[in-house]
Amino acid sequence: MTEGNFVDYTKVHIESGRGGKGSTHLHREKYIDKGGPDGGDGGRGGHIIIKGNKNLWTLYHFKYQRHFKAAQGGNGAKQRRTGEDGDDIYLELPLGTVIRNTETGQIIHEVLEDGDEFIIAEGGMGGKGNWHFKSSTRQTPRYAQPGTEGEALEVTFELKILADVGLVGFPNAGKSTLLSVLTAAKPKIANYEFTTLKPNLGIVEYRDFQTFVIADIPGIIEGAAEGKGIGHRFLRHIERNSTLLFMIPADADDINEQYQILLHELRKYNPEMLDKERFVAISKSDMLDEELMGEIKEHLDNEGAFDGAPYMFISAITQHNMQQLKDRLWQMLNE
């Protein structure tokens, strides 16, 4: 999937179908001049139904169509025949999509399971036919109910990626390179900031054919919680990751300070993010020799870096500690 095909936010207009009209038919056949009312009920209008689809990873299919209107219910007919229900419209969404009322911002539904169905706009009720209104004093009612209107609604779809591990780090921290080594994903990689503008997902193959999903998300910067840079577009995607893998390059001026800035941005956006499991990977360690790596480790340990979160030196280029990193992430995911 190219970056241009990844859409994680869109607004759509939905409208369910109007109910069909009830019939005012009066029964007529040979030798029976006044058979009485036999008009059937109108059919229900079509619903707008949300359905979860685990094979979708983006809202791209809403990029060019943002108006959906379900069919009207059929009108009632003679011999008390009910009109056909209007055809429902199914809107398939990737797992992790939050649906909001665009006007109020209120969450209507969250799509979390494959095949999950939710009627977001109910079709209008069909009108009753004239036979319902027959009585001892009103033998031939010549009226019936019209169908009720459907529901019209402006909704917003927000995709929050469902992954086991989310990569957190400043731009150009080596997240995309790590993803390309651990998984079969092929993210865009270059030596400048904000190479990754859209989230990338990869499946890590572990021992005994077991797997877990890791997400490379656009790099965070100071002020992201206020929407600076890529801001909320980034932070929204790590809300549902169960484990956060912080990546800090070994050539950073102050490794622990970078970690604290990242942590501060998460705290400002949503304090509950700090309840997640955390692990720190010091990337690009191929730039260090054994002596310098030992000095950095001693310094980090002495100052109680990372608030006690475990850490590891890694290099995606030389494969240093790659298997050990997978072992540790798997252990954290299954504790």
TORVO-597812 format. One record per atom (N, C-alpha, C): x, y, z; residue in three letters. Coordinates in steps of 0.02 Angstrom, whole numbers, plus 50000, padded with zeros to 5 digits. Layout:
REM TORVO-597812
XYZALA ...
This chain:
REM TORVO-597812
500424994050000MET 500005000050000MET 500445006250000MET 500335010849954THR 500725016849951THR 500455021950001THR 500875026950017GLU 500655031950065GLU 500045035750039GLU 500005036749973GLY 499435040349946GLY 498775036649953GLY 498815030049962ASN 498215026049969ASN 497995025250041ASN 498395027750088PHE 498215027050158PHE 497795033050179PHE 497175031650198VAL 496725036850222VAL 496475034750291VAL 496585038850341ASP 496395036950409ASP 495875041650440ASP 495595046150399TYR 495105050950425TYR 494675053350367TYR 494015052750375THR 493575055150322THR 492885056650351THR 492525061150318LYS 491835062850337LYS 491365060550282LYS 490805057550301VAL 490325055250251VAL 489615057250273VAL 489175057750223HIS 488465059150235HIS 488085052650221HIS 487685050550270ILE 487295044450261ILE 486555046050269ILE 486145042350233GLU 485425043450237GLU 485065036750225GLU 484685034650274SER 484315028350267SER 483695029550224SER 483375024250200GLY 482815024750154GLY 482155026550190GLY 481725029850153ARG 481055031350178ARG 480625025050175ARG 480155024450222GLY 479695018850221GLY 479195019550164GLY 478955013850138GLY 478465013950083GLY 477765015950108GLY 477345018050062LYS 476665020150079LYS 476205014050088LYS 475735014650135GLY 475215009650140GLY 474725010350082GLY 474395004850064SER 473935004950007SER 473225006650030SER 472855010049986THR 472145011650000THR 471675007349958THR 471925001649935HIS 471534997449889HIS 470914994649923HIS 470354994249884LEU 469734991149906LEU 469634984649867LEU 469474979449902HIS 469414972849870HIS 468844972749819HIS 469004970249759ARG 468504969649706ARG 468604963049670ARG 468064959449659GLU 468084953649616GLU 467374952249592GLU 467314947749546LYS 466664946149516LYS 466154944149569LYS 465564946949563TYR 465004945749608TYR 465094948749678TYR 465674952049690ILE 465764955449754ILE 465914962749739ILE 465414966949748ASP 465504974049732ASP 465874977849786ASP 465734975949848LYS 466034979649904LYS 466364974749952LYS 466994973049931GLY 467354968049971GLY 467724970950031GLY 467724977550037GLY 468064980550094GLY 468804981950081GLY 469124985350127PRO 469834987350118PRO 470304981350122PRO 470794981050077ASP 471304975750081ASP 471994978450061ASP 472094984850073GLY 472744987850057GLY 473284985750105GLY 473854983450079GLY 474404981050121GLY 474844986650147GLY 475294984850192ASP 475754989650223ASP 476344991150177ASP 476624996950187GLY 477244998650151GLY 477844995050180GLY 478354994050141GLY 478964990650164GLY 479424995450201GLY 479864992650242ARG 480354996650278ARG 480874999650231ARG 481095005650246GLY 481635008650208GLY 482295005150222GLY 482775005750178GLY 483415002450187GLY 483825005450243GLY 484165001050281HIS 484625003250334HIS 485305005250305HIS 485675009250342ILE 486395010050331ILE 486745006050386ILE 487135001050367ILE 487424996450415ILE 488194996650411ILE 488504997450468ILE 489234997150474ILE 489454989850485ILE 489984987750450LYS 490224980950458LYS 490984980950462LYS 491254977450512GLY 491984976950520GLY 492274972050470GLY 492854973850442ASN 493194969550393ASN 493934969350410ASN 494174963550432LYS 494884962950454LYS 495374963550395LYS 495124963050334ASN 495574963350276ASN 495684970450251ASN 495354975350283LEU 495454982350264LEU 495934985650313LEU 496374989950286TRP 496864993350327TRP 496815000950320TRP 496345003250280THR 496315010450266THR 495595012350249THR 495445018850251LEU 494785021450232LEU 494805024150160LEU 495285021650122TYR 495375024150054TYR 494755023550011TYR 494345018350023HIS 493755017149980HIS 493215022549991HIS 493315026950040PHE 492845032550049PHE 493135039150020PHE 493695038549986LYS 494025044649962LYS 493615048149908LYS 493285044249866TYR 492925047249809TYR 492165046649815TYR 491925042949864GLN 491195042449875GLN 491055043749948GLN 490705049249961ARG 490585051250030ARG 489845052450044ARG 489415050749998HIS 488695051250008HIS 488375044449996HIS 487995042150044PHE 487675035650039PHE 486935036250059PHE 486495034150013LYS 485775034450027LYS 485465027650011LYS 485135024750061ALA 484825018150052ALA 484165018850015ALA 483925013249988ALA 483315013249946ALA 482685014049989ALA 482175016949957GLN 481525017649990GLN 481165010949991GLN 480755009950043GLY 480355003850047GLY 479805003849994GLY 479604997849972GLY 479074997349921GLY 478394999049951GLY 477935001449909ASN 477255003049931ASN 476844996649941ASN 476354997049985GLY 475904991349996GLY 475474990049934GLY 475184984149930ALA 474784982349871ALA 474134978949894ALA 473724977249845LYS 473074974049860LYS 473184967149892LYS 472634964549919GLN 472644958049953GLN 473124958050013GLN 473174963850043ARG 473584964850103ARG 474324963150093ARG 474564963850032ARG 475264962350018ARG 475704968150042ARG 476194966350082THR 476674971250108THR 477194972950055THR 477374979250050GLY 477894981250003GLY 478574978450023GLY 479024977849975GLU 479694975249989GLU 480094980250031GLU 480514977550075ASP 480974981950112ASP 481494984850065ASP 481694991050078GLY 482214994150038GLY 482884990650049GLY 483304990449997ASP 483964987250003ASP 484394990950053ASP 484714987150098ASP 485174990050147ASP 485834991750113ASP 486184996550140ILE 486864998150117ILE 487354996450172ILE 487854992450155TYR 488374990550203TYR 489004994750191TYR 489254997950243LEU 489875001650239LEU 490404997650278LEU 490884994750242GLU 491394990650275GLU 491974994950297GLU 492174993950360LEU 492694998050391LEU 493244993650420LEU 493864996050419PRO 494404992150450PRO 494324991950526PRO 494584986750557LEU 494554986250629LEU 494954991850660LEU 494674994750713GLY 495005000450745GLY 494705007150725GLY 494165007150685THR 493855013350664THR 493365015850717THR 493425022250733VAL 492965025550779VAL 492485029750736VAL 491835029150751ILE 491335032950713ILE 491045038250759ILE 491085044450737ARG 490835050150777ARG 490285053850740ARG 489835056850778ASN 489365061650751ASN 489765067950736ASN 489795069850672THR 490225075450653THR 490015081950688THR 489375082950697GLU 489125089150727GLU 489275089650801GLU 489175084150838THR 489265084350911THR 489935081650934THR 490275077750892GLY 490905074650911GLY 490815068350954GLY 490195066550968GLN 490055060751010GLN 490205054250973GLN 490515049451009ILE 490665042950980ILE 490015038950974ILE 489875036550914ILE 489275032550901ILE 489435025050908ILE 490015023050882HIS 490185015950881HIS 490925015150867HIS 491215009650891GLU 491905007850875GLU 491915000850844GLU 492265000250789VAL 492304993850754VAL 492914990150779VAL 492794984550815LEU 493344980950846LEU 493394973650825LEU 492864970950795GLU 492864963850778GLU 492664962850705GLU 492984957850674ASP 492824956150605ASP 492094953650601ASP 491714956250553GLY 491024954250545GLY 490544957950591GLY 490794962150636ASP 490374966050680ASP 489904970450639ASP 489254970050650GLU 488764974050613GLU 488394978650662GLU 488284984850638PHE 487944989850679PHE 487524994250633PHE 486874994750649ILE 486434999050609ILE 486535006250632ILE 486845010250590ILE 486995017150609ILE 486425021950591ILE 486035019950541ALA 485445023950521ALA 484885019150502ALA 484355019050542GLU 483805014450529GLU 483345017050474GLU 483125012550431GLY 482655014350379GLY 481975016350409GLY 481615020750373GLY 480955022850397GLY 480455017150397GLY 479965017550441MET 479455012350446MET 478955013050389MET 478725007350364GLY 478215007550312GLY 477545009650342GLY 477145013250301GLY 476485015350323GLY 475995009550324GLY 475495009950368LYS 474985004650372LYS 474475005350317LYS 474264999750289GLY 473754999750237GLY 473065001150266GLY 472575002450221ASN 471925004650245ASN 471534999250283ASN 471714992850276TRP 471334987750311TRP 471414988150387TRP 471964991550409HIS 472064992450481HIS 471534997150511HIS 471245001350469PHE 470805006550495PHE 470065004950487PHE 469914998850467LYS 469214996750461LYS 468914995850531LYS 468294998050539SER 467944997250603SER 467194996450588SER 466804995450642SER 466084994450633SER 465745000650606SER 466035006250619THR 465735012550595THR 466085015250533THR 466645012150514ARG 467025014550455ARG 467215008450414ARG 466745006450370GLN 466825000150333GLN 467315000650275GLN 467375006550245THR 467805007150185THR 468275013150192THR 468755012950238PRO 469225018550243PRO 469635019250178PRO 469645025250154ARG 470005026550090ARG 470655030350102ARG 470965028850157TYR 471615032150171TYR 472075026950203TYR 472715028350200ALA 473235024050229ALA 473795028550253ALA 474255025750290GLN 474815029750316GLN 475375030350264GLN 475685036150261PRO 476305036650222PRO 476885033550262PRO 477405031650230GLY 477995029150266GLY 478345034850302GLY 478715033250355THR 479105038350390THR 479765039650355THR 480035045450368GLU 480675047350337GLU 481245043150366GLU 481775042150327GLY 482375039050352GLY 482785044050393GLY 483355041750418GLU 483795046050458GLU 484355048750414GLU 484505055050422ALA 485075058150387ALA 485595060250439ALA 486225058850425LEU 486745059950475LEU 487415061350442LEU 487775066150472GLU 488475067350451GLU 488915063750502GLU 489335059250479VAL 489765055450525VAL 490495056050503VAL 490935055150552THR 491655055350540THR 491945048550558THR 492345045850513PHE 492705039550525PHE 493425041150542PHE 493655038750600GLU 494355039650621GLU 494665032750631GLU 495175031250594LEU 495515024750601LEU 496065025250652LEU 496035020950703LYS 496575020250752LYS 496855013250743LYS 497455012750718ILE 497735006350699ILE 497765001450757ILE 497554995250743LEU 497594989850792LEU 498234986050781LEU 498714987050824ALA 499354983350819ALA 499574981550889ALA 500004976550894ASP 500244974350960ASP 500774979150987ASP 501224981250943VAL 501784985450963VAL 501784991750920VAL 501834997550952GLY 501885003850916GLY 502585006850925GLY 502885008950871LEU 503555011950873LEU 503485019450888LEU 503815021850940VAL 503785028850960VAL 504485031750957VAL 504545037450923GLY 505205040550919GLY 505195046850878GLY 505735050650882PHE 505795056550842PHE 505885054650768PHE 505755059350723PRO 505885057850652PRO 506615055650642PRO 506705050950596ASN 507375048550578ASN 507715044850636ASN 507315041450678ALA 507615037550733ALA 507765030450711ALA 507575028550650GLY 507725021850625GLY 507135017050630GLY 506535019850641LYS 505945015450649LYS 505785011650585LYS 505795015150529SER 505625011850465SER 506145006450448SER 506775007850462THR 507295002850449THR 507184996650492THR 507024997750555LEU 506894992050599LEU 506304987950574LEU 505774991350553LEU 505184987750529LEU 505354983550467LEU 505774986350423SER 505954982650362SER 506364976550377SER 506734976650433VAL 507154970950452VAL 506754965650490VAL 506314967850535LEU 505924963150575LEU 505354959850537LEU 505104963350486THR 504504960950450THR 504634961050375THR 504104959150338ALA 504144959250265ALA 503904965950237ALA 503754970750282ALA 503514977250259ALA 504084980950223ALA 503894985250176LYS 504384989050138LYS 504234996550143LYS 504344999350203PRO 504205006550212PRO 504715010850174PRO 504515016950161LYS 504965021750129LYS 505505023750179LYS 506145023250158ILE 506705024550203ILE 507165029650170ILE 507335034850207ALA 507825039750182ALA 508105043550242ALA 508655046950232ASN 509005050250287ASN 508775057550295ASN 508115058450304TYR 507865065150320TYR 507225064350360TYR 507045069750395GLU 506475069350440GLU 505815068450403GLU 505345065150437PHE 504665064150412PHE 504655060250346PHE 505115055350340THR 505065050850283THR 504405047250285THR 504215044950346THR 503585041350354THR 503035046450368THR 502565047050322LEU 502005051650331LEU 501355047950346LEU 501355041450336LYS 500765037250350LYS 501005031150389LYS 500575028350431PRO 500785022350469PRO 500925016450423PRO 501415012550441ASN 501575006250407ASN 501485000550456ASN 501184995050433LEU 501094989150475LEU 501514983450449LEU 501784979550495GLY 502154973650476GLY 502024967950524GLY 502054961850499ILE 501944955950541ILE 502624952750556ILE 502784952350620VAL 503414949450642VAL 503314941850651VAL 503704938050615GLU 503684930750622GLU 504124928650680GLU 503804925450729TYR 504174923250789TYR 504274915750786TYR 504494912850840ARG 504624905650842ARG 503984901650836ARG 504044895550811ASP 503474890850805ASP 502884893850767ASP 503034897750716PHE 502534900550670PHE 502064905450705PHE 502264908050763GLN 501864913150796GLN 502044920050769GLN 501574924750774THR 501684931350746THR 501404936750792THR 501654942850783PHE 501334948750813PHE 501414954550764PHE 500994959650774VAL 500964965250726VAL 501314971350757VAL 501734974550717ILE 502094980450739ILE 501934986150691ILE 501864992150718ALA 501674997950677ALA 502205003350681ALA 502445005450622ASP 502895011150617ASP 502455017250602ASP 502465021950648ILE 502005027650645ILE 502425033950635ILE 502145039050602PRO 502525045250591PRO 502855047850655PRO 503465050150648GLY 503855052250706GLY 503545057950745GLY 503625057550811ILE 503365062750855ILE 503865068450860ILE 503605074450873ILE 504025080250886ILE 503745083850946ILE 504145088350976GLU 503895092251032GLU 503295096351009GLU 502765096251048GLY 502165099951030GLY 501655095750992GLY 501805089250984ALA 501345084950946ALA 500665084450979ALA 500645084651047ALA 500015084151082ALA 499555089951067ALA 499845095751048GLU 499445101551029GLU 499295101650954GLU 499515096350919GLY 499375096050847GLY 499945098550804GLY 500505100350834LYS 501075102850795LYS 501365097150753LYS 501625098850694GLY 501895093750650GLY 501335089250627GLY 501445082750632ILE 500925077850614ILE 500455076750672ILE 500685078550733GLY 500265079150791GLY 499775073550805GLY 499135075350810HIS 498625070550828HIS 498575064750779HIS 498735065850716ARG 498715060450667ARG 499175054850688ARG 499735056650720PHE 500195051550746PHE 499935048450810PHE 499765052750858LEU 499605050350925LEU 498975045950927LEU 498505047250882ARG 497885043350880ARG 498045035950867ARG 498565034550829HIS 498705027650808HIS 499045023450861HIS 499315026450914ILE 499635022350964ILE 499195021251025ILE 498585023851024GLU 498135022951081GLU 497965015551092GLU 497945011751038ARG 497715004851044ARG 498284999751045ARG 498905001951041ASN 499464997351046ASN 499544995151118ASN 499644988751130SER 499714986351199SER 500414987551226SER 500914987951182THR 501604989151202THR 501904994651160THR 502264999251192LEU 502595004651157LEU 503345003451156LEU 503625003451096LEU 504345002651087LEU 504645009451070LEU 504975012551119PHE 505295018951108PHE 505965017951073PHE 506075021751019MET 506705021150983MET 507085027750987MET 507685027451013ILE 508105033351021ILE 508785031850991ILE 509025035850943PRO 509665034350911PRO 510245035250959PRO 510755031050949ALA 511335031250993ALA 511725037750988ALA 511655041450933ASP 512025047750925ASP 511635053750950ASP 511085052650988ALA 510705058151016ALA 511125061851067ALA 511025068551073ASP 511415072551120ASP 511295070251192ASP 510675068651209ASP 510505066151275ASP 509955060951267ASP 510135054651274ILE 509675049151260ILE 509075049251308ILE 509205050051372ASN 508655050051421ASN 508205056251412ASN 508505061851394GLU 508095067951384GLU 507615066951326GLU 507835063751272GLN 507395062351216GLN 506815057951238GLN 506965052951279TYR 506445048551304TYR 505935052451345TYR 506175056951388GLN 505715060751431GLN 505275065451390GLN 505535068251335ILE 505135072551291ILE 504575068451258ILE 504755062551234LEU 504255058151204LEU 503715056351254LEU 503925054651314LEU 503455052851367LEU 502995058651385LEU 503285064551386HIS 502895070651403HIS 502355071951352HIS 502505070851287GLU 502005071951235GLU 501425066951242GLU 501595060651258LEU 501075055651268LEU 500645057351328LEU 500965059751381ARG 500585061551442ARG 500105067351428ARG 500315072251391LYS 499885077951376LYS 499295075951332LYS 499415071251287TYR 498875069151241TYR 498365064751277TYR 498615059851315ASN 498175055351351ASN 498575051851406ASN 498465053751469PRO 498865050951524PRO 498815043351528PRO 498275040351503GLU 498205033051505GLU 498725029551462GLU 499035033251416MET 499555030151374MET 500145027751416MET 500245030951474LEU 500815029151516LEU 500705022551553LEU 500085019951549ASP 499945013451581ASP 500175007651538ASP 500365008951476LYS 500565003551432LYS 501265001151448LYS 501404994951428GLU 502084992251435GLU 502554996351391GLU 503154997851418ARG 503645001751380ARG 504314998151376ARG 504634998851318PHE 505304996151309PHE 505695001151267PHE 506325001951282VAL 506735006951247VAL 507265003351206VAL 507295004951142ALA 507815002251098ALA 508275007951077ALA 508905007451095ILE 509395012551075ILE 509655010351007ILE 509415013650954SER 509555011550886SER 510225014250860SER 510415011850802LYS 511025013950768LYS 511645012750811LYS 511635007350851SER 512195005850896SER 512805003350857SER 512725002150792ASP 513315000350752ASP 513815006050747ASP 513595012050767MET 514035017950767MET 514495017850829MET 514355013350877LEU 514725013250940LEU 515195007250942LEU 515775008250972ASP 516195002450987ASP 516014999851056ASP 516294994251077GLU 516114991151140GLU 516254995751199GLU 516814999351197GLU 516995003751252GLU 516495009451261GLU 516315012651205LEU 515845018251209LEU 515155015751230LEU 514955009951205MET 514305007151224MET 514285005851299MET 514835003351326GLY 514875002151398GLY 514825008551438GLY 515155013851414GLU 515125020351449GLU 514415023151450GLU 514065022651392ILE 513385025151388ILE 512925021151435ILE 513025014551436LYS 512615010251479LYS 512725012051553LYS 513355012951572GLU 513505014751641GLU 513185021451660GLU 513215026251614HIS 512915032851627HIS 512155032351634HIS 511835028451590LEU 511105027651594LEU 510895024251658LEU 511265019151678ASP 511105015451739ASP 511195019751801ASP 511715023851801ASN 511865028051860ASN 511335033351870ASN 511065036051816GLU 510575041451823GLU 509855038851824GLU 509775032151825GLY 509105029351828GLY 508685031251767GLY 508975030551708ALA 508635032651647ALA 508015028551632ALA 507575031651593PHE 506965028451565PHE 506455026451619PHE 506525029451679ASP 506035028251733ASP 505975020751749ASP 506525017251741GLY 506515010151757GLY 506305005551701GLY 506105008351644ALA 505905004251587ALA 506525000651559ALA 506464994251541PRO 507034990551514PRO 507264993451447PRO 507914992551431TYR 508174995151368TYR 508674990351339TYR 508834991551275MET 509294987051239MET 509614990951182MET 510254989651170PHE 510594992551112PHE 510454988051052PHE 510254991150996ILE 510104987250936ILE 510404990650874ILE 510464986750822SER 510654989450756SER 510294985450703SER 509854988750666ALA 509494985350612ALA 509964983950554ALA 510494987850548ILE 510964987050492ILE 511384980750501ILE 511654979850561THR 512094974150574THR 511724968250606THR 511074969050618GLN 510644963950649GLN 510814962850723GLN 511174967550753HIS 511374966850823HIS 510754966850869HIS 510674961350907ASN 510134960550956ASN 509434960250925ASN 509374958650862MET 508714958450830MET 508284952750859MET 508584946750866GLN 508204941250894GLN 508044942350967GLN 508514945251004GLN 508394946751074GLN 507824951851082GLN 507784956651036LEU 507244961551038LEU 506574958151027LEU 506534953650978LYS 505914950050965LYS 505724945851026LYS 506214942651057ASP 506074938551116ASP 505774942851172ASP 506064948751182ARG 505834953051237ARG 505134955751223ARG 505004957851161LEU 504334960351144LEU 503814954851151LEU 503974948851128TRP 503504943251134TRP 503354941851208TRP 503864942051249GLN 503774940851321GLN 503314946251350GLN 503414952451332MET 503004957951359MET 502274957351336MET 502184955251273LEU 501504954551246LEU 501114948951278LEU 501474943951304ASN 501144937951330ASN 501174937151406ASN 501434942251439GLU 501454942051512GLU 500744942751540GLU 
